Amino acid sequence: QVQLVESGGGLVQPGGSLRLSCVASGTSTSSEYMGWYRRAPGKERELVARISRDGTTILADSVKGRFTISRDNGKNALFLQMNSLTPEDTAVYYCTARIYIGYYVDYWGQGTQVTVSS
């Protein structure tokens, strides 16, 4: 069974940095793409960043220049380096991966809380 496990969330002061990690277990198939979404209190879930197997990236306008997404295909791992964090980045961050198991399935992690506050 495929599982995505996130780590690296926490409390950080404005202007600080965090690095999120996500590892997909239960499969040896490299994901078609992996990404990060977030849901802030009272808001809908939104795409933060996504990266394809070939390294093509998509970043939300709100995080361009501050966040960097990367992946390790060999380990089916995903990373999000977040710099210059602001209180508006406070949210639960979810890892997602589209994996082919005979057909494509979108898997989701449980989420990791990121809180930016002084």
Secondary structure, DSSP 8 states (H G I E B T S, - for coil): --EEEEE--EEE-TT--EEEEEEEES--S--SEEEEEEE-TTS--EEEEEEETT--EEE-TTTTTTEEEEEEGGGTEEEEEE-S--GGG-EEEEEEEEEESSSEEEEE---EEEEE--
